[in-house]
Amino acid sequence: MTGLEETPLKGKERPIEPIGMVTGDSRPDYFVFTVDPNNIPPLYDYVYVEVSETPPGSDTSVLVKVLAQIRSIRRLAVGVTPEHPWTVLRNLSIPRGSDTVVAVARILGYKWRNRIYLPRRAPPVGSWVYLAPDSLLEDFFSVEERRRLHVGTLISRPTVPAYLDVEGLKRHVAIIAATGAGKTWASVILIEELLKKGATVVVLDPHGEYTAMKRSAARLGPAFADRVRIVKGRRDQEGDIQYKVSVAQMTAEELMSVARVPPKASKIRSVISAAKKLSHYIAEATGDKKRWLGLKGIIRIVQTAADAAILARGQGRSLEAFARRFNQLIAQQAAKHTGRDAREIDAELQMVDASKEEYGRALRRLWLALNRDVEPAFGAMRYLEELRRIGVYGVKSLPLSYLLEPGTVTVVNLAGLREEVQDHLAYNILLRIFNARMRYVRGLEGESYPYPVVVVVEEAHRFMPPRNKAQTRSRDVAATIASEGRKFGVFLVAISQRPSKIDPDVLSQLQGQIILRVVNPRDQEAIRDSSEQVSQDLLENLPGLNTGEAVVVGPIAPSPLMIRLRDRVLDYSGGDISLVEAWAGSLEDLKLLEEYRRSVEEKIAKLLGERSVDLADALGEILGVSVPGDVVEEALRLLVHGEVWASFNELTSTLYGEVHGLGYDGDVRVPLGAASCSDRGSCVRMVAVLLRAILDDILSVGAREASEPDSWWS
């Protein structure tokens, strides 16, 4: 039989003298004691009293050590009061130690046969209070080795390790803290421990903070070097592979919501809805799913519908004329890419039109929206084209094997995506994971995965807000995982600095909580309402926690813990920036920008025969187009913060280049003297490449003389 009541204290650990006596209110859950003024323990330290209890399964009472944590300490004056005048107090000689030190201790329980129980009796007044030795704390807070997650130490005892119980994740976890208090730090430590257990972890990362973990994964050991992968949401973000969503598997309403088509734009919505419906039938008839089922295919269908509507106007604006023209144009496009005869494809489309009622209805919707004005088609293309540029929405979804792998953490980098797309991708990923586990457990066909999955959702209040505050797709599937995920092995870790902005039904299901410093009263109230284990005195202590200190309650802890997080091994990029270093860097950038400007002006003066002209005017003279001053400034900034390459063909007087950075990525081809700016972005790229060519002496007096005099900039 084991238990703390039988654990002998080791040598010097056993206090020779008690540090206090129970003298005040005493209950089964807390007691008040007077402290020895020469041996005052710090706040949050641990004490014990010996109480006679009859543990469960025992017929006789035994003397057990009831562990308690000090939650408050105060000094009470003896013989003086705040009402005494200063003129009296200054002449008093108050001996040191003449005050009374009183502490309140919250009872955590006693251990009996490796289980923790709460006492049924209050410690008797007059009971001695002892400082708890490390060995008692290590035993009380112990977790079976194969289940333990090492996250830090006890706040008051840096020599006593603090462990979480991995089995507690089955009841889900919330990590809550004010900004800068260490919530991402806590989550990274949790991820490190889960990796060591061979867990499958997926992180939904709206800011790209967790991508740095990949570069530091080898620090956990050689076996972990390839255990972190990055799946990106945008094609221009950091990542190993881009996430893909099958447009064919989305509803039309889902597609329009993500594309931000206004609810009142009824004709644009009709065009998109009809084109999406037609894409399925056209793909089947042409045998070319890749060309027609993705966003590009839907955009082609919308463009074709606009062309067909214009052509049909000369034939009485009839639905029949529109449908005939539409099918012919689609057949002609399909024939170019499939090698089939256009007439054969046209005949198949006419058969579909005649036999499939939904096909005919979709054509009618397009005709009604476009027969008088094709502008709704161009509006639809603008919305869809903006969505297409992200690169997520295509013909096929990314296979689940790229997202889930045993012993691997997959960070889904959602940085740079607008909220609607972030929400939709989170919804899509959460739903696929939940369904894959459900299919596996129930033995159903379809996409499945054989191992439990932990999903970490950063900025959880974005994805699962209260229903009366905002509508998101990801909230409902998150609520399903929180209530049913335990049965199928999908476990949620939600991270937020604003628990009051998380749906209370979801938050209440996250029974394990790691709570760092929280100062907002509404957030404290949300924490209290979501967990029965967070007492009022714990809430009152939350604002006083230092960075990296946390309260842990729920199934993930053997008993409520107050811990200091250990140092993390993996990197993340969510820490506060150094203002001194950042602003020092900006001064260097400004200095470099001015150096570029002076150098360009000097070299242009030589190219133009030492004439003194305004920089914007001089660049415009070379290009043959008006160049605004703010475009020159942005192009100079691009030289400092981006990457710009340039080359020049003297025979054709054509400038070539490539630009990366500040959102201006792209290639440049400029015939000098005959340039044009289609938009601000192309103009900035063109000027930046010209500036690079001038700085690198690619354009020179020799180049000018080799061509016709003054022809290449006039």
N, C-alpha and C positions, 0 to 999 in steps of 0.2 A: 504494500500500500504506500502510495506517495502522496505528497501534499506539503504545502508550506508549513503546516502545523508540525511537520516532522523534520523540516530542513534545518539542520544546525547552522548557526551563524559562524562564519570563519574568523578565527583569531581576532585581529584588531577591528574587524567589521562590527563586532557586537558592542554597542555603546555601553560604557561603564555606568553612565548615568542617563536617566531620561532627559529629554529636552523640554518637557512640559507635562501638564496635567489637565485632564478634562475638567473644566470648572464651570462651563456655561451650558447653553442649550445643547442637548445631545439627542440625536435621532438615528434611525437605521441608515440614513443616507448622508448625514453630516454631523459634525460635532464642533464645539468651540472649546479651545484650550488656551491656558495661560502658558506663555513661553519663558523658558529660562533666559533672562536678559544677557547672559554670557554665552549663550549658544543658540542664536537666532537663525533658523534656516531661511533660505531665500524663497521668494514667491515661486510657486509651481513645484517645489520640492516635495518629497514623499515621506510620510510618517506612517507608523502603525500603532495600533493598540491591541491588546490581548483581550478577547471576548469569548465567553463560553457560548458555543453554538451547537446545534444538532444538525449536522449536514445531511442533505438528501441521501438516503440509503443507509443511514446510521441509526442505531437504536439508542445510542447514548450521546450525551453532550461531551464535547471536547473543547480544549482551549485552542483557539485559532488566532492567527495574526491577521487582523483586518487592516488592509492597506487603504490609505487615504492620501489625497493630494491637497496641498495648501493652496487655497484659492484667494485668500486675502489675509493681510497682516496689518495691524494698526497698533499704535502706541496710545495709551490712555494716561493722562497726567494724574498725579497724586498730590493733593495739597494745593494745586494752583489751577486756575481756569483762565480761559481767554478773556474773561471779564475783569481780571486783575489789571489795575492801571500800570502802565510802563514804569512810572516813577517808583512803584513798589517792587515790580519784578526786577528792575535793574540792580536793586540793592539786596536781592535775595541770593543766597548761595545754594543752588539746587544740586544735590549730589548726583553724580552720573549713575544711572541705573535705578533712580528712584521712581521712574515711570513703570507702567505695566504694559507688557507686550501681549496682545491677544491675537490669535490666529483662528481662521475658520478653515476646516478641512472637509473636502467632499470625499465621502467613502466610495471606493472603487470595488471593494469586495474582498473575499478571501479565496484561496485556492484549495480545492479538495479533490484528490484523485484526478489531477490534471485538468480540472474544470474550475471556472471562476463562478462563485455564487455571491449574491448580495446577502448580508446578514439580516436576520429577522429581529434582532435585538439591538437596542441603542447601547453604545459603550457607557458603562456606569460612570457617573460623576465621581471624580477622584482617581480614575484610571490613569496610569502613567502613559505618556506618549513618547515613543521612541523614533529616532531618525531611522528610516528604512535603509538597510545596507544594500549594496549593489547586487549581492547574490539573491536577495529576496526579490528585487525588481526584475532581474534577469529571468528568474523562474516565473514570476507572475505574468510578465509580458512575453513569455517565450512563444514561439511558433515552431511547429514541426519543421525540421530542416528542409525537407523536400517541398514544403509549401510556402516557405518564407521568402519575402521580398525585402531586401535590406535597403531602407530609404533614409536612414539617418541615426540620430541618437536622441535620448530623452533631453528635453530642454535643460533641466536642472542637473542632469548627470551625463556629461559628455562621454563618460566611460561605459555607459550602458547602451548597447545598440538597440535601435527600434526597427521592428519588422512588421510588415503587413502580411496578411494571409491571402495568398493568391486565390483560394477558393471563395473568398469574399467578393471577388469580381462578378460572380454569378448574380449578385443583387445590384450590379451596376454602381458606378462611382461618379461623384461630382467633385471637381477641383475648383474651389472658389477663392477669389482674392481680389483685393483692390489692385489697380494698375501698378506694376513695379514691386509687388509684394512677393513674387516668386512662383506664380502659378505655372508658367511654362517650364521653369526650373523643375518643379515637382513632377510635371508630366514627362519630361525627358528622363528623369530618374526612374519613373515607373516604366517607361518604355525600355530602358536599359535592362531592368530586372526581368521584364517579360521576354526580351530577346534571349536572355540566359536560360529561360525556361523552355525555349523552343516555341513560343507563342506566334500566332499569325496576327499581326497588328496592321490596321489601316488608319492613317491620320488624315483627316480632312482639314487642310491648312489654308485658311483664306488669305493669309498675309505672306506666305512663303517663308515663315520663320524656321520651319523644321528641315528645310532642304540642306542646311549645313551639317546635319547629322551624317549624311552620306560621306562627306569628306573626312569625317573623324571616326568612322565606324571601326577602323582597324585598331583603334586604341583599346577596344574591348578585348582584343585578341585576334590573331591571324584568322581564326575561323569565322569572325564576324565582318571581315573586310567587305564582303559582297552581300551582307544581310540587310542593307538599306537601299531601297530603290525609289526613284522619284518619277511619278506620273504627272505630267503637266496638263493644265487646262487650256493654256494658250500655246500656239505653236512657237511664239517668240519668248516663252518663259524657260527658266531652268528646269531640266528634266530629262529622263532617259527615253521616255516614250510619251506620246500624247494620248490622252484619254479620248475615246470615240463613242458617240451615241448614235445608234441607228435611227435615222429620221423615219424610216418605214415603220418602226415600232412605237413612234410617238403619235398621239392624237393630233388632229389639226388644232384643237384648242390649246393643247400643250405647246405646240410649235409657235403659235401666235403670241402666247403669253411670254415665252422666252424671248421672242423677237420684239416684244414691247409694242405690239400693234394696239392702238387705243381701242377700247370697247365700242366707241361710237363710230369708228371708221368702218362702217358696215360693208361698203363696196370692196375695200381692200381685204377685209376678212373673208368676204365671199370668194374673191379671186384666189387667195391662198388656200382656203379650204377646198375649193374645187380642183385646183391644180394638184394638191396633195392626193386627192382621191384619184385623179386621172393618172398620176405617176405609177400607181400600182398596175393599172390595166395596160398602160403603154409599155412598161417594162416586160410584162408577160407577152404582149403581142410582138414586140420587137426582139425578144430574147436577149436584151441588153440591160440587165438590172443595174450594173455599175453606173451606166450613163444617166439613168432616169430616176432611181430611187433616192438619191441623196439630195442635198440642198441645191447643188448645181443643176440637177435634173428638174427640180420644181421651178427654179428660176428660168430654165429654158422653156418650160411649158408655159409659164406666164408670158415670156417674151413672144412665144409663138402665138398665144391667144391674142395678144395685142396686134400682131401683124395680121392675123386672120380677121380680126374685127375691122381693121382698116380696109383690107381687100374686099370684105363682104359688103362694105357700104355701097359699092358700085353695083351690087346685085340685090338692092332693095332692103338691106339690113335684116334679112330673114335669118332665123335660127338655122335653117337648113343650109343656107349659103355659108354661114359662119362655121358650122360643123364640117362641111365639106372641105373648106379651105384649111381648117385646123388639122384635119386628118392628113391632108395632102402635104402640108408643111412638116408635120411630124414625121411622115413617111420618108420625105426627102432627106431630112437630117439623119434619120436612123439608117437609111441606105448607105450614106457616106461612111458610116462607122462599122457596119456589119457586113457590107458587101452584098447584101440581098437586094432584090429588085424593089424599087420604091412602089411600084404598082401593086406588088404582092403584099407589102406591108400595109399600104393604104386599104386594100381589100380586107385584110384582117381587122384593121381598126374599124372599118365600116360594119363588119360582122359583130364586133364587140359592141359598137354603138347600137346595133339593132337588137342584140340579145341581152345585154346587161343594162338593166334599168338604171343602176347607179351611175354608169358611164354617161348615159344620156342626160341624167339630172345634173351631173357635174358640168357638162357642156352648156346646159341651159343656164346654170348659175353664172358661168363665165360670160355668156352672151348678154344676159341681163345687166351685168356689172359694166360691160365694156362697149355695148353696141352704140351708145351715144358719145362716150368719151373714154379714151384709153388711159387717161391719167391714173385711175386706180391700179392699173397693171404696173405702171412705173413706180407708184408708191409702194406696192407690194414688193417689187424687186429691190427697192432701197432698203426696206426692213430686212429682207432675207439676205441680201448681199452683205449687210453689216454683220449679220449672224454668221454667214459663211466664212468671213475673214478670220474668225476666231479659230477655225479649224477643227472644232470638236464634233460638229454635226455632219455625219457622213452616211455612207450606205450601210456599213456594218459596225456593230459595237466592238470595242476592244475586248478580246477574250478575257474571261475572268481569271485565267491563269497568270496574266500580267499584273493582276491586282492582288491576288491571294497566293501566298506561297508559305509553306511551313517554316517557322523559325526566321521569318523576314518581316521587317516593317516597311510598308509601302506608304510614302508620303504623297498625297494628292495635292499638288501645288495649284491652288485656285487663285493666286495673286494676279491682279490686273483684270479680272473678270468683273463685270457689273453684277449687282446683287441678284438679279433674276436668273442669270446663268449659274452663279455659284449655288443658289438654292436648287436649281434644277439638277445640276450635276450631283450635289449632295443627296438629293432625293433618289436619283437614278442609282447611285452607288449603294446607298443604304438598302434600297429595295432589292437590288440584285444579290447583295450579300445575305439578306434575310431569307429570300426565296431559295438561294442555293443551299443554305443550311437546312431549311425546312424540307426541301426535296430529298436531301441526303438522309435525314433522320426518318422520313416517312417512306423512303424507297421509291420516290416518284421519278419519272423521266424528266430530262431537261438539265439545264445548267446546275451543277451541284458542287459542293466542296466538303471534304471528309473531316475537317478539323475545326474546333471552336475558333471564333474570330473575336478579337477585341477592336472596337472602332472608337478612336479618339476624335472627338469633335471640338476643335478650337473655336473660340468665339461662339459658343453654343446658343447664346441669345439671338444671334442672327438667324439661325436655322429653325429654332423652336420657340418663337415668342408666344405669349398668351393669345388665345383665339380672339379676344376682344380688342387686341392691339394691332395685329397684322396677320395676313394670310400667307403662309408658305407651304410649299409641297413637302418639304423635308420634315416638318413638324409631325405630320400624321404618321409617317413611317417610323420616325424616332419614337413616338409614343407607343407604337406597336412593338418595337424592339424592347422598350423599357418595361412593357407589361408582359410580353410573351417570349422575349429573346432568350430567357433562361432555359426554356424547354428545348430550344433548338441550338443553343450554343453560340448566341450572338450577344456580346456584352458591350455596353455603352459606357464610355468615359467622357463626360461633358465638362468642358472647361469654360469658365466665364468670370468676368469681373462684375457682372450685374445679374445676380441670381433672381432679383425681383423682376427681370425682364425675360425670364424663362417660363414657359407654360407651367403652372403649378402642378398639373396632373403628371407631367413628365418629371419635374424636379422631385416630386414626392416618391417616385419609383426608384430614384437613385439613392439607395439606402446607405451606401458607403460614401462618406464625405471627408475630403481633405480641405480644411478651411484655413487659409492664411489670413493675413491682416485684412479686416473688413471694417470700414468706418461709416458707411452709409446706413442710416437707421432703417430705411426700407429694405435694403439687402439683408441686414441682420434679422429683420422680421420675417423675410422670405425663408431664410435659413432655419429659423426657429419653427416656422409652420411646416417645413418639409421634413424635419427630423425630430423624433421624440427624444433622442439621446443628447441633443444639444440643450443643456440647462441654461438658465438665465445667467448664472455666474460665469459660465463659459462665454456667452454672448458678450457680457460686459468686459471680458478680458481680450476680445478679438482686436480692438483698436490698439492695444498695447503690445501686440506681437511685433517682433522685429522681422525684417526681410529674411525669408527662408525659414521662419518658424511657423508651425501649423498645429491645428487641433485635428485629430483623426478620430472619427466615430463610425459606428456601423459594423457590418460583418467583416470588413477588411482588417479590423483591429481586434485583438483579444479583449481589450477594454479601452475606453476612451483614452487616447494618447495625446500628449503635447510633445512635439518633436522638433528637432532642428535638422533640416535636410542636410544630407551629406553632399560632398562635392560631386558634381556630375562629371561624366567622362565624355559624352557626346556634346558637340557644339550645337547651338541654335543662334539665330540672328535676331532675336526679339529683344535684346537688352537695350537699355537707354544709350543714346549716342553721347559722345563727349562734345559739348558745345565748343570748348576751347579748341579741340582738334579740328572739328568741322569748320568753324569759322576761320581758323588758320589756313585750312585747305582752300577755302573760298578766296582768301586774299591771294594765295598763290595762283589760283585759276585766273583771277582778274589781272594779275601781273602778266601771266602768259598770254592772255587775250590781247592786252595792249601791245605786247611784243609782236604778236602776229599782225596786228593792225599796222604798226609802224613799218614792219618788214614788207607787207603787201603794198603799202603806199609808196615806199621807196622803189620797189621793183616795177610797179605800174608806171611810175614817173619815167623810168627808163624805157619801158615799152612804148609809151606815148610821146617820146621825144622830150622828156624833162618838163612836160607841161604840168602845171599844178591844177588839179581838178578834184572835185569831191569824189570820195571813194565810191559811193553808190553810182554816181554819174559815169565814172570811169569803167566800172564793171558793166554797166548797161551799154556803154559804147562798144565794148569788146563783144558782148553777147548779141547786141542788136535788139535789145528789149529793155523796157523801163524796169529798173530794179529799186523797190522801196528801201529806205534806210533801215527799217526794222528787219527786213529779210537779210540784209548784210550782217546785222548784229546777231541774228539767230544762226547764220551760217558760220560766223566766227566762233560762236559758242559750241557749235557742232564740231569744229576742229579741236576744241579743247576737251570736250567731254565724250566725243564719239570717235569713230574710225572712218577716215576718208582716204580713198585711193584715186589717182588720176593718171591718164595717159593721153597723148595727143597725136593724131594722124596729120602730118603736115600736108600730104597730098590732097586730102579732102577737107582740110581745115576743120576737122571734127574732134571734139573733146569727149573722151570716154571716162567713166568713173564708177565707183561703187561707194555707197554710204551705209554705215551702221551706227545706230545710237539715237537717243532722244526721240524715238518714234518715227524717224525719217528713213528707215531702212529701204534700200532700193538701188537699182542701177540707173546710170545717167548716160545719155548720148546726146550731145549738143553740137549742131552745126554752127560754128561761130559766125556771128553777123546775121543769123537767121533763126535765132532761138525763140522759144515761146514758153510762157508759163501757163499751164492749164489750171493749176491750183497753187496754193501757198506752199504745200509740201514739196511739189516738184520744183518750184522756184528756189526754195531753200537748198535742196539737194544740188541743183544745177550751180548755184553760186558757191556752195561749199566746195564742189569739185574744181571749179575755176580757181578759187582761192588756193587750194592745194597745188594745182598745176603752176600757179604763179610762184608760190613759196618754194616749190621744188625745182624751179627754173625749167619746167617743161615747156612753157611758153617763153620765148626769148626774142630778142631783136633779130637774131638769125632766122627764126621761124617766120617772123613777119616779113623779112626781106625775101624769103624763099617763095612766098606766095605773091599774088598780084598786089601791088601797092594799095594799102588802105582797104582792100576788098573784104578782108575777113572780119572786120568789126564795123564797117560802115553800112 
